[in-house]
C-alpha cells in the first residue's frame, strides 16, 4: 500500500491515543541520507482547556539551533507529513498501551507494526 495511505491509518492511531489519554511521545527517525535535521519529536502538552503538542526539530550541526513550537495535533500532522520519505523513513508512536511503528521501504510502500509499550505512564 502506498506510504501516504498507510501513514493516514497510522495517524488515526495517534489521534485515538490522544483521545484515550495514552499518548506518550512520537518520534520521526531513520534519516534518509545525511540531512542536517536529525530527529523530530512530538510530546504532549496537556492543559485544562485543550491538548497541544510540543514539536521539537533536532539538528545535527551545532550551528543550527533546535526549534521547539507548540501546535495542535492537526497542525503537527501538517508539519510532519512533508518530511516522510524525504527526510525520514520511520515514525514511532509511543503510548502507554503499545508502541506503533510506521515504516517506508525503498519501493515507497508503508507498513505498520506494533510492539509492547516502552512507557507505562504519560
C-alpha positions in Angstrom: 0.0 0.0 0.0 1.4 3.5 -0.8 3.0 5.0 2.2 0.8 8.1 2.5 -2.3 5.9 2.8 -0.6 3.8 5.5 0.5 7.0 7.2 -3.1 8.2 7.4 -4.0 4.9 9.1 -1.1 5.4 11.4 -2.2 8.9 12.2 -5.6 7.6 13.2 -3.9 5.6 15.9 -2.1 8.7 17.0 -5.4 10.6 17.3 -7.0 7.7 19.1 -4.2 7.6 21.7 -4.6 11.3 22.4 -8.4 10.8 22.8 -7.8 7.8 25.2 -5.1 9.7 27.1 -2.4 7.1 26.4 -0.2 9.2 24.0 3.3 9.5 25.4 5.6 10.6 22.5 6.1 10.4 18.8 9.5 10.3 17.1 10.5 10.6 13.4 13.7 8.7 13.0 15.8 6.8 10.5 17.0 9.7 8.4 17.4 9.3 4.6 20.9 10.3 3.6 22.7 12.8 5.9 20.3 15.7 6.3 21.0 18.4 8.9 17.7 17.5 10.5 18.4 14.6 12.8 15.1 13.9 14.6 11.6 15.3 15.1 10.0 14.7 18.5 6.4 15.3 19.4 5.4 15.4 23.1 2.1 16.0 24.7 1.2 19.3 26.4 -1.9 18.8 28.5 -3.8 21.9 29.7 -7.2 22.4 31.3 -8.8 23.6 28.1 -7.2 21.6 25.3 -4.5 19.3 24.1 -1.4 20.6 22.3 1.9 19.0 21.4 5.4 20.3 21.7 7.1 19.7 18.3 10.9 19.7 18.5 13.2 19.7 15.5 16.7 18.5 16.4 19.6 19.3 14.1 23.0 17.6 13.6 25.1 20.7 13.2 25.8 22.7 16.4 25.5 25.9 14.4 21.8 25.2 13.8 19.7 25.8 16.9 17.0 23.2 17.7 13.5 24.5 17.2 10.5 24.0 19.6 6.9 25.1 18.9 3.5 24.2 20.3 0.9 23.0 17.9 -2.5 21.4 17.8 -2.4 17.8 16.7 -3.8 18.7 13.3 -1.1 21.4 12.8 1.6 18.9 13.8 0.3 16.5 11.2 0.7 19.2 8.5 4.3 19.9 9.7 5.3 16.2 9.9 3.8 14.8 6.7 6.2 16.5 4.2 9.2 15.0 6.0 8.1 11.5 5.1 10.3 9.7 2.6 12.1 13.0 2.0 14.0 13.1 5.4 12.7 10.2 7.4 11.7 6.6 6.7 10.1 5.7 10.1 7.8 7.2 12.7 7.4 5.7 16.1 4.3 6.3 18.3 4.8 5.5 22.0 1.7 5.1 24.0 1.1 3.5 27.4 -0.7 0.5 25.9 1.6 -0.2 22.9 4.3 1.1 20.6 3.3 1.6 16.9 6.0 1.8 14.2 5.3 3.2 10.7 8.0 2.4 8.1 8.5 3.2 4.5 10.5 0.7 2.4 12.7 1.5 -0.6 9.9 0.9 -3.0 7.7 3.5 -1.3 5.3 1.1 0.4 4.3 1.8 4.0 3.8 -0.7 6.9 2.7 -0.6 10.5 3.9 -2.9 13.3 3.0 -2.9 16.9 5.0 -4.0 20.0 4.8 -3.9 23.8 4.8 -0.4 25.3 8.0 1.4 26.2 6.3 3.9 28.5 4.0 2.9 31.4 2.7 6.4 32.1 2.4 9.7 30.2 
